[in-house]
Amino acid sequence: MMQLKYNAIYLTVANARQCFDNLTSHFFGDKKMTDVENLNISRNGEYTCIDDTWIYDKNSVLYKILIGKSKRETGLTNDHVHVLWSIGRSAYNHDQTLHSIDGRLYSYGALIAVRCTDGSVLINSDRYSYTTERHKPTYTRFGDGVDVVRVSFHTLTRIYSISYPFRELKCVRITDCNNESHSAILEYENHYVLKSRDESGEFIIDFGFNAVKNVEDAIKRLLPSEIKYRDDIDCKRQGEWFFVPVDDDIKISKRDVIKALSDYYKKGFGAKSLKLGNHVPRDMYIDKNGRIYVRGTVRHVHRDHRMLNLGNTWHLVIRSKYVGLRSSGVD
């Protein structure tokens, strides 16, 4: 009879059939290996769960997870915990640094992934220690039909007012997902957000309770009404600001031009020329109606965005209705 050293043992399917009668008293009582086909079988990506305690992997290796032992006696590797979490089981690794419970995966107490009730997966994109980053599951863990979205849990839980241990994240739905643009629409209690990426990394747009159909619809809503339905405008964007070129015959006196960048370098955040928040243009002009025109380069003071070069053409500045929340500590 095989000696059981850990709570998890590894058996090839052939060996499991040969020694199953000897293992019966430890595992299934009166059940025989021939009864496997009659057990509850569910598939998830590369793994097949049989009953509550048997798991096949892609190499036809049979894992047996014993029940009722203490956490320190489990002997489970990080890979085992990932497998059990992906099929909705609770588990601890050998030193309790990684554990799953009720569809949530924790590393040193930090929530790193959630298996939602609709079958989709949310992976925390916030940066942590090297070890915690290694604990995060990969996209290859799941099948082709599973939506997997990397999103900042820090930002998402602030928007949805969800507190630790973030149980409510299981109820978040992915209503649309575009892997090519790294964009997705997330919904929780009819509260919609857009998660996407630009040249500076991940950002999240909060649409509140205004229903969003899909990613394309959300992107269109970001455009100001002045340019949303015009295809003849070659506008440029930096963050929430859009820059629309104006006619060459605009008359602006040199003495009315504000050297905004120079003013910022001299006075810092106390400069009166900071009319665009953290976005600083080289030259700026404000007309009598309060409209702002800029030209030259536009820089972000925290370097969240790449420098934008507008050339010597004046551009009208228009702000988007929705302002994105930049996710902290993401790649």
C-alpha positions as CSV (number, residue, x, y, z in Angstrom):
1,M,0.0,0.0,0.0
2,M,1.2,3.5,-0.8
3,Q,2.5,5.5,2.2
4,L,0.8,8.9,2.4
5,K,3.3,11.6,3.4
6,Y,1.3,14.7,2.4
7,N,-2.2,15.8,1.9
8,A,-1.6,15.9,-1.9
9,I,-0.3,12.9,-3.8
10,Y,0.5,12.5,-7.5
11,L,-0.6,9.4,-9.4
12,T,-0.6,8.7,-13.1
13,V,-4.0,7.5,-14.2
14,A,-2.6,4.0,-14.9
15,N,-1.0,3.7,-11.5
16,A,-4.1,5.1,-9.9
17,R,-6.3,2.3,-11.4
18,Q,-3.8,-0.3,-10.3
19,C,-3.6,0.8,-6.7
20,F,-7.0,2.2,-6.3
21,D,-8.3,-0.8,-4.3
22,N,-5.5,-0.2,-1.7
23,L,-6.4,3.5,-1.5
24,T,-10.1,3.0,-1.2
25,S,-10.3,3.1,2.6
26,H,-8.3,6.4,2.6
27,F,-10.1,8.1,-0.2
28,F,-13.6,7.1,-1.3
29,G,-14.8,4.4,1.0
30,D,-16.7,1.9,-1.2
31,K,-16.1,3.6,-4.5
32,K,-14.1,1.9,-7.2
33,M,-12.0,3.5,-10.0
34,T,-14.5,2.2,-12.5
35,D,-17.0,4.6,-10.9
36,V,-15.0,7.7,-12.0
37,E,-17.2,8.2,-15.1
38,N,-20.3,8.5,-12.9
39,L,-18.8,11.2,-10.6
40,N,-19.4,14.9,-11.0
41,I,-16.9,16.1,-13.7
42,S,-16.3,19.7,-14.5
43,R,-13.7,21.2,-16.8
44,N,-11.7,24.4,-16.4
45,G,-9.0,25.2,-18.9
46,E,-6.3,22.6,-18.6
47,Y,-7.8,20.8,-15.6
48,T,-10.7,18.4,-15.0
49,C,-12.2,18.2,-11.6
50,I,-13.7,14.8,-10.6
51,D,-15.9,14.9,-7.5
52,D,-14.5,17.3,-4.7
53,T,-11.0,15.9,-4.4
54,W,-9.7,14.5,-7.6
55,I,-8.1,16.6,-10.3
56,Y,-6.6,15.7,-13.7
57,D,-4.1,18.0,-15.3
58,K,-3.2,18.2,-19.0
59,N,-0.5,15.5,-18.6
60,S,-3.1,13.0,-17.3
61,V,-1.7,13.2,-13.8
62,L,-4.3,12.6,-11.1
63,Y,-4.1,14.9,-8.0
64,K,-5.7,13.8,-4.8
65,I,-6.5,16.6,-2.3
66,L,-7.2,15.2,1.2
67,I,-9.6,16.9,3.5
68,G,-9.6,17.6,7.2
69,K,-5.9,18.2,7.8
70,S,-4.3,21.3,9.3
71,K,-3.1,24.1,7.0
72,R,0.6,23.3,7.6
73,E,0.1,19.7,6.7
74,T,-1.3,20.3,3.3
75,G,2.0,20.1,1.4
76,L,0.3,21.9,-1.5
77,T,2.4,23.9,-4.0
78,N,1.4,27.3,-5.4
79,D,0.3,25.5,-8.6
80,H,-2.0,23.3,-6.6
81,V,-3.6,26.3,-4.9
82,H,-4.1,28.0,-8.3
83,V,-5.9,24.9,-9.6
84,L,-8.1,24.6,-6.6
85,W,-8.9,28.4,-6.7
86,S,-9.8,28.2,-10.4
87,I,-12.4,25.6,-9.7
88,G,-13.8,27.3,-6.6
89,R,-12.1,25.3,-3.9
90,S,-10.3,26.7,-0.8
91,A,-6.7,25.8,-0.2
92,Y,-3.4,26.9,1.5
93,N,0.1,26.3,0.2
94,H,2.7,24.7,2.5
95,D,3.7,27.9,4.3
96,Q,0.3,29.7,4.1
97,T,1.7,32.6,2.0
98,L,-0.8,31.8,-0.7
99,H,-4.4,30.8,-0.1
100,S,-7.8,30.8,-1.8
101,I,-11.2,31.1,-0.3
102,D,-14.7,31.5,-1.9
103,G,-13.2,32.3,-5.3
104,R,-10.7,34.9,-4.0
105,L,-6.9,34.3,-4.2
106,Y,-4.7,36.0,-1.6
107,S,-0.9,36.4,-1.3
108,Y,0.3,37.5,2.1
109,G,-3.2,38.9,2.8
110,A,-3.3,40.9,-0.5
111,L,-6.1,40.0,-2.9
112,I,-4.5,39.2,-6.2
113,A,-7.3,37.5,-8.2
114,V,-11.0,36.8,-8.1
115,R,-13.1,34.2,-9.9
116,C,-16.4,36.0,-10.5
117,T,-19.8,34.3,-10.3
118,D,-20.2,34.6,-14.1
119,G,-17.1,32.5,-14.6
120,S,-14.8,35.4,-15.6
121,V,-11.6,36.3,-13.9
122,L,-10.2,39.5,-12.5
123,I,-6.4,39.7,-11.8
124,N,-5.0,42.5,-9.7
125,S,-2.7,44.7,-11.7
126,D,-1.4,46.7,-8.7
127,R,2.3,46.2,-8.1
128,Y,3.5,44.3,-5.0
129,S,6.6,42.5,-4.0
130,Y,8.5,40.1,-6.2
131,T,7.0,37.1,-4.4
132,T,3.4,38.3,-4.6
133,E,3.9,39.0,-8.4
134,R,5.0,35.4,-8.8
135,H,1.9,34.2,-7.0
136,K,-0.4,35.9,-9.5
137,P,-2.1,33.4,-11.9
138,T,-1.3,33.6,-15.6
139,Y,-3.7,33.9,-18.6
140,T,-2.8,30.3,-19.7
141,R,-4.5,29.0,-16.6
142,F,-7.9,29.4,-18.1
143,G,-9.7,28.2,-21.2
144,D,-10.4,30.1,-24.4
145,G,-14.0,30.9,-23.4
146,V,-13.1,32.6,-20.1
147,D,-12.8,36.4,-20.0
148,V,-9.7,37.4,-18.0
149,V,-9.1,41.1,-17.2
150,R,-6.2,42.7,-15.4
151,V,-7.4,45.7,-13.4
152,S,-6.3,47.7,-10.4
153,F,-8.2,46.5,-7.4
154,H,-7.1,49.6,-5.5
155,T,-8.9,51.8,-8.0
156,L,-11.8,49.5,-8.6
157,T,-12.7,49.1,-5.0
158,R,-12.5,52.8,-4.4
159,I,-15.0,53.4,-7.2
160,Y,-17.4,50.7,-6.0
161,S,-16.9,51.5,-2.3
162,I,-15.9,47.9,-1.5
163,S,-13.8,47.3,1.6
164,Y,-11.4,44.5,2.6
165,P,-11.6,41.5,2.2
166,F,-13.4,42.6,-1.0
167,R,-16.0,39.7,-1.1
168,E,-18.2,41.8,-3.4
169,L,-15.7,41.7,-6.2
170,K,-17.1,38.3,-7.0
171,C,-20.3,39.9,-8.2
172,V,-18.5,42.2,-10.8
173,R,-19.5,41.3,-14.3
174,I,-17.4,41.7,-17.5
175,T,-20.0,42.9,-20.0
176,D,-17.6,43.4,-22.8
177,C,-13.9,42.5,-23.3
178,N,-11.4,43.5,-26.0
179,N,-8.1,41.8,-25.5
180,E,-6.4,43.5,-28.4
181,S,-6.8,47.0,-26.9
182,H,-6.6,45.7,-23.3
183,S,-10.1,47.2,-22.7
184,A,-13.1,45.9,-20.8
185,I,-16.5,47.1,-19.5
186,L,-17.1,46.1,-15.8
187,E,-20.4,46.3,-14.1
188,Y,-21.4,46.0,-10.4
189,E,-24.9,46.8,-9.2
190,N,-25.6,48.7,-12.5
191,H,-22.5,50.8,-11.9
192,Y,-20.3,50.8,-15.1
193,V,-16.6,51.5,-15.5
194,L,-14.2,51.3,-18.5
195,K,-10.8,49.7,-18.0
196,S,-8.3,50.4,-20.7
197,R,-4.7,51.4,-21.5
198,D,-3.0,54.2,-23.2
199,E,0.7,55.0,-23.8
200,S,1.3,55.6,-20.1
201,G,-0.4,52.4,-18.7
202,E,-3.8,51.4,-17.3
203,F,-6.6,53.9,-16.5
204,I,-10.2,53.5,-15.4
205,I,-13.2,55.7,-16.4
206,D,-16.1,55.8,-14.1
207,F,-19.4,56.1,-16.0
208,G,-21.5,55.8,-12.9
209,F,-25.0,54.5,-13.4
210,N,-25.0,55.4,-17.1
211,A,-25.3,52.1,-18.9
212,V,-22.5,51.4,-21.4
213,K,-23.1,48.9,-24.2
214,N,-19.6,47.9,-25.1
215,V,-16.0,49.1,-25.3
216,E,-16.6,51.0,-28.6
217,D,-19.5,52.8,-27.1
218,A,-17.5,53.8,-24.0
219,I,-14.6,55.2,-26.1
220,K,-17.1,57.3,-28.1
221,R,-18.5,58.8,-24.9
222,L,-15.0,60.1,-24.0
223,L,-15.0,62.4,-27.0
224,P,-16.3,65.9,-26.3
225,S,-19.6,66.8,-28.0
226,E,-17.8,69.4,-30.2
227,I,-15.9,66.7,-32.0
228,K,-17.8,63.5,-31.5
229,Y,-19.7,63.5,-34.8
230,R,-17.1,65.3,-36.9
231,D,-14.7,63.2,-39.0
232,D,-13.0,66.2,-40.6
233,I,-11.2,67.2,-37.4
234,D,-7.7,65.9,-36.8
235,C,-7.6,66.4,-33.1
236,K,-5.0,65.1,-30.6
237,R,-5.4,63.9,-27.1
238,Q,-3.4,63.9,-23.9
239,G,-5.2,62.4,-20.9
240,E,-8.7,64.1,-20.6
241,W,-7.7,67.0,-22.8
242,F,-8.4,67.2,-26.6
243,F,-6.6,69.6,-28.9
244,V,-8.4,70.8,-32.0
245,P,-6.4,72.7,-34.7
246,V,-7.9,76.1,-35.5
247,D,-7.8,78.2,-38.7
248,D,-4.5,79.8,-39.7
249,D,-6.0,83.3,-39.8
250,I,-6.6,83.5,-36.0
251,K,-5.1,86.7,-34.8
252,I,-3.2,86.5,-31.5
253,S,-0.8,89.2,-30.4
254,K,2.6,88.2,-29.1
255,R,2.0,90.1,-25.9
256,D,-1.1,88.1,-25.2
257,V,0.8,84.8,-25.4
258,I,1.5,83.2,-22.0
259,K,4.8,81.3,-21.8
260,A,3.2,78.6,-19.6
261,L,6.1,76.2,-19.6
262,S,8.6,78.8,-18.7
263,D,6.3,80.2,-16.0
264,Y,5.9,76.7,-14.5
265,Y,9.7,76.1,-14.5
266,K,10.1,79.4,-12.5
267,K,7.2,79.2,-10.1
268,G,6.3,75.4,-10.0
269,F,2.8,74.6,-8.9
270,G,2.2,78.2,-7.8
271,A,2.3,79.3,-11.5
272,K,-1.0,80.9,-12.6
273,S,-0.5,79.4,-16.1
274,L,-1.5,75.9,-14.8
275,K,-4.9,76.1,-16.4
276,L,-4.9,72.5,-17.6
277,G,-4.2,70.8,-14.3
278,N,-1.0,68.9,-14.6
279,H,-0.7,69.4,-18.3
280,V,1.6,72.3,-19.2
281,P,1.8,73.7,-22.8
282,R,4.7,75.7,-24.1
283,D,2.5,78.6,-25.3
284,M,-1.0,79.5,-24.2
285,Y,-3.6,82.1,-25.1
286,I,-6.9,82.7,-23.3
287,D,-9.6,84.7,-25.2
288,K,-12.2,87.0,-23.7
289,N,-14.7,84.2,-23.6
290,G,-12.3,82.1,-21.5
291,R,-11.5,79.6,-24.3
292,I,-7.9,78.3,-24.1
293,Y,-5.6,77.9,-27.1
294,V,-2.2,76.3,-27.0
295,R,0.7,75.5,-29.3
296,G,4.1,73.9,-29.1
297,T,4.7,71.0,-26.8
298,V,2.4,69.8,-24.0
299,R,4.0,68.1,-21.0
300,H,2.6,66.3,-18.0
301,V,4.3,67.5,-14.8
302,H,4.3,63.9,-13.3
303,R,5.2,62.4,-16.7
304,D,2.1,60.3,-16.7
305,H,1.8,61.0,-20.4
306,R,4.3,61.3,-23.2
307,M,5.1,64.8,-24.4
308,L,2.7,65.9,-27.1
309,N,4.0,68.1,-29.9
310,L,1.4,70.4,-31.5
311,G,3.8,72.3,-33.7
312,N,3.3,76.0,-34.3
313,T,-0.4,75.7,-35.1
314,W,-2.8,77.0,-32.4
315,H,-5.1,74.4,-31.0
316,L,-8.4,74.9,-29.1
317,V,-8.4,72.9,-25.8
318,I,-11.5,70.9,-25.0
319,R,-11.9,68.8,-21.9
320,S,-13.6,65.4,-21.9
321,K,-16.7,65.0,-19.8
322,Y,-15.1,61.9,-18.1
323,V,-11.8,62.0,-16.4
324,G,-9.8,58.8,-16.0
325,L,-8.4,57.5,-12.7
326,R,-4.8,56.4,-13.2
327,S,-4.0,53.1,-11.7
328,S,-1.1,53.2,-9.3
329,G,1.8,50.8,-9.5
330,V,0.8,49.1,-12.7
331,D,3.0,48.2,-15.7
